[in-house]
Amino acid sequence: MEVNKDVIIPQNNLKFLKRKTELLLILIFVISLFLFIGKIVFSISKVHTKNNSSQKNFRVLNQEIGQKINGKKKILFIGSTGCDLIINYSKMPKTGETVFGNKFTQKIGGKGIIQAVAAARLGAEVGFLGANGNDACGENNKKYLENNNIKHYLKVVPKMNTQISTIMIDDEGQYITTIIPGANNFVDEQQIEENEKIIDEYDIIVLQLEIPIETVEYVVDIAYKKNKIIILNLSPVQYISKNILKKCNYIILDKNELSSITGMPTDDEKQIELASQKIFELGVQNLIVMLGEDGTFLYNKDNSRLFNIIQDYLKGKTSGVKRENDCYVGAFANYLSKDYSLIGVIINTNFIYRFYAKDPNRKDSFPTQNEIDDFVTRLSFYT
């Protein structure tokens, strides 16, 4: 029997097949839509998980970046003022070589005044005691303190220049600094004696080594007897007695300064720990080693560990002019004044350091607490 190849499909069956095809297409579309939505949800979940991880990293003892703490201690910075003359080069000149520079900048300088401003901009109640020369730089320093709501106790030294620092920086961020102390050499014991009652008004005393060592040691003795919290920034590196180091609650320095003092290498974490141990054995209570983008190394009787919680959004080349360490010291004093635990102080200070250092356009504009709060809120570190 011959089969007819021209099969005619009944009209009802044709409609059924058409409807079935439409349903299949709709089903494929729905499945694709669910897969697409699922992919988005998964991606959001990963971001949320990452943010939660960041949140956990930044939360130590229930303290978060930008969290406001009840209680506030007053901070007195006793140290240097100055004027920085900054010369930028493509490549650092060799001995005897003359090269063209790329840029010249004049800025407020002096570790003491810079650290004080960094703390004040984060909301700390700050005072500053030091000396200026009778010149335009000294007047600028005075205005700089006043513009940042810092109460100052400045001695003007007649016929003497304010400290001048020449800073030569190449494109790689390598730098050479020369300091002419000027009026800072006149921050002496007599000035401290005349202002000893001022020390009574403050809870935390912060010192550096750009004023005479004899003055630093004299202040530490007075502050120790008055049961003040003492922060000593061992910079620039100079000899200071073991007896004075013991009286300071916190010693802060960077890894290069740690190497200079101990004569030991500080190229990795283990070397930093060994060098820190050598300093700690002199009777230091808390040694804080600044490691730049690598965080902070803490050495005390309870801890010997690295704190580095820097996330991708805070990484990047530092800004060139080495004010980051002074920003660190100011931020450290600020968070200490707000009764954070030591671990909380370090974590918040790491954050401030990188927030400032990552942006080459900030220059002297140290971050404010409002900036930090806004930044953290945008990243959803806390609710």
HELIX and SHEET records of a PDB file:
HELIX    1   1 GLN A   11  PHE A   58  1                                  48    
HELIX    2   2 LYS A  111  ARG A  121  1                                  11    
HELIX    3   3 ALA A  136  ASN A  147  1                                  12    
HELIX    4   4 GLY A  182  PHE A  186  5                                   5    
HELIX    5   5 GLU A  189  GLU A  194  1                                   6    
HELIX    6   6 GLU A  196  ASP A  200  1                                   5    
HELIX    7   7 ILE A  213  LYS A  225  1                                  13    
HELIX    8   8 LYS A  242  LYS A  247  1                                   6    
HELIX    9   9 LYS A  255  THR A  262  1                                   8    
HELIX   10  10 GLU A  269  PHE A  280  1                                  12    
HELIX   11  11 GLY A  292  ASP A  294  5                                   3    
HELIX   12  12 ASP A  312  LEU A  314  5                                   3    
HELIX   13  13 GLU A  324  SER A  337  1                                  14    
HELIX   14  14 LEU A  342  ALA A  357  1                                  16    
HELIX   15  15 GLN A  369  ARG A  378  1                                  10    
SHEET    1   A 9 LYS A 151  VAL A 157  0                                        
SHEET    2   A 9 GLU A 125  GLY A 133  1                                        
SHEET    3   A 9 LYS A  74  ILE A  78  1                                        
SHEET    4   A 9 ILE A 204  LEU A 207  1                                        
SHEET    5   A 9 ILE A 229  ASN A 233  1                                        
SHEET    6   A 9 TYR A 250  ASP A 254  1                                        
SHEET    7   A 9 ASN A 286  MET A 290  1                                        
SHEET    8   A 9 THR A 296  ASN A 300 -1                                        
SHEET    9   A 9 SER A 304  PHE A 307 -1                                        
SHEET    1   B 4 LYS A 103  GLY A 109  0                                        
SHEET    2   B 4 GLY A  82  ASN A  88 -1                                        
SHEET    3   B 4 ILE A 164  ILE A 169  1                                        
SHEET    4   B 4 TYR A 175  ILE A 180 -1                                        
END                                                                             
